[in-house]
Amino acid sequence: MLKWLTVQNDLAKAMEKPFALRQKLEDRAAGIITRGKCPSRESVERQCKDILRRHHMKRLIKTEVWESSEGIPRLSYEVDAEAFQVLSKTCLGKTILITNRKEWGEASIVSAYRSQFITLGVFKEVFKEMKDRQTGNWWPLYHWTDSKIRVHGLYCTIALLLRALALRRVRRAGLSLSIPRFLSEFDTIREVINTYPKKRGKKAISQQTVSTKTLELQDRILAILGLNKEEIENLG
């Protein structure tokens, strides 16, 4: 899809350069610029071609190069209003959707196309996390052999999936958190297991689990993920 704003920006930038080029040629013709070699008609035409290299600029800006009686190239340019109107009606804001889903109706195709931003947003967030050196994902990589790098990639991918699944469960429970915020809530949570010597006549070793004091949001996250103290003790 060719956006209206993109064309407007390209047109504004493209119009600045012909103006500066024409001004230099006018100054040379008027005798203001006398030093240096006078550009040829072919070189001016090449400069115009380079200026209008952006998409559709050749259609929208019409240039004309000729030589004066003194042999100095001259330049004139203007925006073709008719070409701009045709471009607006045929290309600007128009999107053509092509799919092999022949069983889908028009509404389903448009709905699927418009929902792509959700998937792209998720992938963008995942790729950003993969490059983050603080979330314990891919970097740092302390391996050099292929086999160890493959194993490293495997457990990094598993860790990424586990975090994504945990975040998905939290978001479905009504907590709209980003991945960094979600992970940061676990940074201050600490848990210690105190192990006591086995008493006479008892087969099992006595243990006591002690956790740091948690905030309300942390308690909600732990409850959603089934990591609160009561459930862990029941599992034990």
C-alpha positions as CSV (number, residue, x, y, z in Angstrom):
1,M,0.0,0.0,0.0
2,L,1.4,3.4,-1.0
3,K,0.7,5.8,1.7
4,W,-0.4,9.4,1.1
5,L,2.0,10.8,3.7
6,T,4.9,9.0,2.2
7,V,4.3,10.5,-1.3
8,Q,3.8,13.9,0.2
9,N,7.2,13.7,2.1
10,D,9.0,12.3,-1.0
11,L,7.5,15.1,-3.1
12,A,8.5,17.8,-0.7
13,K,12.1,16.5,-0.5
14,A,12.3,16.1,-4.3
15,M,11.2,19.6,-4.9
16,E,14.0,21.1,-2.9
17,K,16.8,19.8,-5.0
18,P,15.6,20.9,-8.5
19,F,15.1,24.4,-7.0
20,A,18.8,24.5,-5.7
21,L,20.0,23.1,-9.1
22,R,18.0,25.6,-11.1
23,Q,19.3,28.5,-8.9
24,K,22.9,27.5,-9.6
25,L,22.3,27.5,-13.3
26,E,20.5,30.8,-13.1
27,D,23.4,32.3,-11.2
28,R,25.9,31.0,-13.8
29,A,23.8,32.5,-16.6
30,A,23.6,35.8,-14.8
31,G,27.4,35.9,-14.2
32,I,27.2,35.4,-10.5
33,I,29.0,32.1,-10.7
34,T,32.1,32.3,-12.9
35,R,34.5,29.7,-11.5
36,G,34.6,26.1,-12.2
37,K,33.5,24.2,-15.3
38,C,30.0,24.8,-16.7
39,P,27.9,21.7,-16.5
40,S,26.7,20.1,-19.7
41,R,23.1,19.5,-20.6
42,E,23.7,15.7,-20.2
43,S,25.0,16.1,-16.6
44,V,22.0,18.2,-15.6
45,E,19.7,15.6,-17.0
46,R,21.5,12.9,-15.0
47,Q,21.2,15.0,-11.9
48,C,17.5,15.4,-12.5
49,K,17.1,11.6,-13.0
50,D,18.9,11.0,-9.7
51,I,16.8,13.5,-7.9
52,L,13.6,11.9,-9.1
53,R,14.7,8.3,-8.3
54,R,12.1,7.8,-5.6
55,H,8.9,5.9,-6.5
56,H,6.5,7.9,-8.7
57,M,8.5,11.1,-8.6
58,K,9.2,11.0,-12.3
59,R,5.4,10.9,-12.9
60,L,4.7,13.7,-10.5
61,I,7.5,16.2,-11.3
62,K,8.1,17.2,-14.9
63,T,11.5,18.6,-15.7
64,E,12.8,20.2,-18.9
65,V,16.5,20.9,-19.7
66,W,17.7,23.1,-22.5
67,E,20.6,25.2,-23.5
68,S,20.6,29.0,-23.7
69,S,22.3,30.9,-26.5
70,E,25.4,31.1,-24.3
71,G,25.6,27.3,-24.1
72,I,24.6,27.3,-20.4
73,P,22.0,24.6,-19.5
74,R,18.7,25.9,-18.1
75,L,16.2,24.0,-16.0
76,S,12.5,24.3,-15.5
77,Y,10.2,22.0,-13.4
78,E,6.7,21.7,-12.1
79,V,4.3,19.3,-10.4
80,D,2.0,17.6,-12.8
81,A,-1.4,18.1,-11.1
82,E,-3.2,15.7,-13.5
83,A,-0.7,12.9,-12.8
84,F,-1.0,13.5,-9.1
85,Q,-4.8,13.2,-9.4
86,V,-4.5,10.0,-11.4
87,L,-2.1,8.6,-8.8
88,S,-4.4,9.4,-6.0
89,K,-7.3,7.6,-7.6
90,T,-5.4,4.5,-8.7
91,C,-2.6,3.8,-6.1
92,L,-2.8,5.9,-3.0
93,G,-4.5,4.0,-0.2
94,K,-5.4,1.0,-2.3
95,T,-4.6,-2.5,-1.1
96,I,-4.9,-5.7,-3.1
97,L,-5.3,-8.8,-1.0
98,I,-4.3,-12.1,-2.6
99,T,-5.0,-15.4,-0.9
100,N,-5.3,-19.1,-1.7
101,R,-8.1,-19.6,0.9
102,K,-10.8,-20.0,-1.7
103,E,-13.3,-21.1,0.9
104,W,-13.1,-17.8,2.7
105,G,-15.5,-15.0,2.1
106,E,-14.6,-11.3,1.6
107,A,-15.3,-10.5,5.3
108,S,-13.0,-13.4,6.5
109,I,-10.2,-12.3,4.2
110,V,-10.3,-8.7,5.4
111,S,-10.6,-9.7,9.0
112,A,-7.6,-12.1,8.8
113,Y,-5.5,-9.3,7.1
114,R,-6.4,-6.7,9.7
115,S,-5.5,-9.1,12.6
116,Q,-2.0,-9.6,11.3
117,F,-0.7,-6.8,13.5
118,I,-1.4,-8.9,16.6
119,T,0.8,-11.7,15.4
120,L,3.5,-9.3,14.1
121,G,3.4,-7.5,17.5
122,V,4.0,-10.7,19.3
123,F,6.9,-11.7,17.1
124,K,8.4,-8.2,17.5
125,E,8.2,-8.6,21.2
126,V,9.7,-12.1,21.2
127,F,12.6,-11.0,18.9
128,K,13.3,-8.0,21.1
129,E,13.5,-10.3,24.2
130,M,15.8,-12.8,22.4
131,K,18.3,-10.0,21.8
132,D,18.1,-8.7,25.4
133,R,21.2,-9.7,27.4
134,Q,19.4,-9.4,30.8
135,T,16.6,-11.8,30.5
136,G,18.8,-14.9,30.3
137,N,17.9,-15.9,26.8
138,W,20.5,-16.4,24.0
139,W,23.3,-14.2,25.1
140,P,25.9,-14.6,26.4
141,L,26.9,-17.7,24.5
142,Y,29.8,-19.5,26.1
143,H,30.1,-22.3,23.6
144,W,32.0,-22.8,20.4
145,T,31.3,-26.3,19.1
146,D,28.2,-27.0,17.0
147,S,26.8,-29.6,19.3
148,K,26.9,-27.4,22.4
149,I,25.5,-24.4,20.5
150,R,22.5,-26.6,19.4
151,V,21.9,-27.6,23.0
152,H,22.2,-24.0,24.1
153,G,19.7,-23.0,21.4
154,L,17.3,-25.8,22.6
155,Y,17.1,-24.8,26.2
156,C,17.0,-21.1,25.3
157,T,14.0,-21.8,23.1
158,I,12.4,-23.8,25.9
159,A,12.9,-21.0,28.3
160,L,11.4,-18.5,25.9
161,L,8.4,-20.7,25.4
162,L,7.9,-21.2,29.1
163,R,8.0,-17.5,29.7
164,A,5.6,-16.8,26.8
165,L,3.1,-19.4,28.1
166,A,3.3,-18.0,31.7
167,L,2.8,-14.5,30.4
168,R,-0.1,-15.7,28.3
169,R,-1.8,-17.2,31.3
170,V,-1.3,-14.0,33.3
171,R,-2.7,-11.8,30.6
172,R,-5.7,-14.1,30.1
173,A,-6.4,-13.7,33.9
174,G,-6.7,-9.9,33.3
175,L,-3.2,-8.6,34.1
176,S,-1.9,-6.6,31.2
177,L,1.9,-6.8,31.7
178,S,4.8,-6.5,29.4
179,I,7.5,-9.2,29.4
180,P,10.1,-7.0,31.2
181,R,7.6,-6.0,33.9
182,F,6.4,-9.6,34.2
183,L,10.0,-10.8,34.8
184,S,10.9,-7.9,37.1
185,E,8.2,-8.9,39.5
186,F,10.1,-12.1,40.2
187,D,13.4,-10.4,40.8
188,T,12.7,-9.5,44.4
189,I,11.1,-12.8,45.3
190,R,13.5,-15.1,47.2
191,E,12.8,-18.5,48.7
192,V,14.9,-20.4,51.2
193,I,14.5,-24.0,52.2
194,N,15.7,-24.7,55.7
195,T,16.8,-28.3,56.3
196,Y,17.0,-29.7,59.9
197,P,18.8,-32.7,61.1
198,K,16.8,-35.9,61.1
199,K,15.4,-36.6,64.5
200,R,15.6,-39.9,66.2
201,G,12.8,-42.2,65.1
202,K,11.9,-40.2,62.0
203,K,12.7,-41.4,58.5
204,A,12.2,-38.0,56.7
205,I,14.3,-34.9,57.1
206,S,12.4,-31.9,58.4
207,Q,12.3,-28.9,56.0
208,Q,10.8,-25.5,56.2
209,T,10.2,-23.2,53.2
210,V,10.6,-19.4,53.9
211,S,9.8,-16.8,51.3
212,T,10.3,-13.1,51.2
213,K,7.4,-10.8,51.7
214,T,5.5,-10.3,48.4
215,L,3.4,-7.4,47.1
216,E,-0.2,-7.6,46.0
217,L,0.7,-7.9,42.3
218,Q,3.2,-10.6,43.0
219,D,0.7,-12.5,45.0
220,R,-1.8,-12.4,42.1
221,I,0.8,-13.6,39.6
222,L,1.9,-16.4,41.9
223,A,-1.7,-17.4,42.4
224,I,-2.4,-17.4,38.6
225,L,0.6,-19.5,37.9
226,G,-0.1,-21.9,40.8
227,L,3.0,-20.9,42.6
228,N,1.6,-19.7,45.9
229,K,2.7,-21.2,49.1
230,E,-0.5,-23.2,49.8
231,E,-0.5,-25.0,46.5
232,I,3.2,-25.8,46.7
233,E,2.9,-27.2,50.2
234,N,-0.1,-29.3,49.0
235,L,2.0,-30.7,46.1
236,G,4.8,-31.5,48.5
